[in-house]
């Protein structure tokens, strides 16, 4: 590890502890030359997950690209950055647990729509319009109609009738 101050490669670890629910190890280090202290993080390097696109191409999975799509759908909506990050992380974890090498792009898209549907109906429709490649206004209407909750139309007999 190079010291960020003097670029020396000699350092010692002062403190180590698990962070981010055990997913990484935080190490506090001290340079043996200039005595500058700095922090490093160590995590498991996973084999890259490959996304199978609709057109047959293969592309390396990108958490940043996933988060970017979710952020665009949630733009100007009352959704916090932390909520977006939490949704992204849950999708990444689910995909990583269920797929070891390759994942169809459709699986990712459907999972994002499922998450956005529970989060915000406008963000859901925005994402669905791009993901499902809406061509006409009727496509939007169909998705919005699916979101509407059916009113209770049960009729009860009035007393004496």
N, C-alpha and C positions, 0 to 999 in steps of 0.2 A: 504494500500500500504506500503510495507516495504522499508525502506531507503536502497539503495544499499551500503552505506558506513558502517552504524552501525546496520542495521536490525531492527531499531525501527519502530513501526507501527503508530506513531503519526506524522502527517505532515499537512501542510496547503497548499491550492492551491493559488498560486501567480497570475497566468495568465491562461486563457483558450481561445482557438481560434479554429475555424474550419480549417482543412487542407485536402489536397487531394480532392479538389472540394466538400467539405462538407461530405465526406465519413467517416472521423474520426475527433475526437476532440483532440487537442494537449493541454496537461495540464503541466504547469510548477509548480513544487512543492518544498517546503522547509521542511526539517526535523526539528521538534521542539526540538529534543535532541541535534544533532550535527550541525544544521544549514546548512547542505549540500543541495545543490539544484540539482534537477534531473527532467527529462522530462518523461511523460508517454503519451501513446496514447490510446484512447478509441474508439471502433467501434462496430457496431451492430453485434451480433452473429447470423448468419443465420443457419437454419436447414441444416444439411449436405445433399448435393446432391449425389444421388446414380447413378453410371454408370452401365448400363446393358451390360455386355460383350457378345461377339459372342457365347461363349460356355455356356451361361446361368448364369454365376456367376454374383454376385453383388459386387461392390467395391465402396468405398467412392471416390468421385471426388477429384482430387489433382491438384491444379494449378501448383505445382512444377513439377509434372510428365508431365503435358501438356507442360510446358516451356522446360523441358529437351528434349522432342521429337522434338520440334521446333528448339532448339539449335543444336541438332545432325544433323538435315536436313540442317541447315545453316552453319555448320562447314566449315571453310576455304573459305567462300564466303564473298563478300564485303557488309555484312549486319551488322549494328551496334547493340550493345546490347540493346540500347533504342528502336530500331525498333522491335526487338524480344519481348521485354517487352510490347510494345504497342499492337502488334498483339495478344499476349497472353491475355492481359487485355481485349481487345475488344471481343475475343472469350468467355472468362469467363463471361463478362457482358451479351452477347447475350444469352448464355446458361442459365444463371441465370434468365434472363427476360422471356425466353420462356418455361422453365421447372422448376416446383416447387419442385418436389420430386425425380423423376427418369428421366434419359436421356439415350437413346440408345448410345452405343459407336460409332456406325456408324455415328450418327449426329455430334459428336465431330470430328471424322476423316475427314468427308466431309468438315466441316467448316475450319479445319486446311489446307486442300488441297486447298480450295478456296482462303484462305489468302496467302498461299505460292505461288500460281500460279501468283497472282498479284505482288508478291514481287521479286521472283527469280525463273526462270525456272529450274535451276539445283536443288535447294532446294526442289522444287515441285516434281521433278522426284525421288529424294532420299526418300522423305516422302512417296510418292505413292508406291514405290517399297516395302517398309516395310508394309505399311497399307494394300495394296491390295495383299500382299504375292506373289510377282512375282516369277515364277518358271523358266522361260526361257527368253532368250534374246529378243524373239519376243514380250514379254510383255512390255519391255522397249521401243522397236521400236514403238509400237502402241501408247504409251503415248506421246512420243516425236513427232510423226506425228500429234497428236491432238494439240500440242503446236504451231506447225509451222503455220505461217500466210500464207494464200493462196495469191500468186502473182496475180496481176490484169492481167488477160489474155484477156481482151477485145481487139478486133482487130478493127481497124478503116480503112475504105477504103482510099486508097491513092488518091489524086486529079487526075482527068483525067482518072481513071480506071472505 
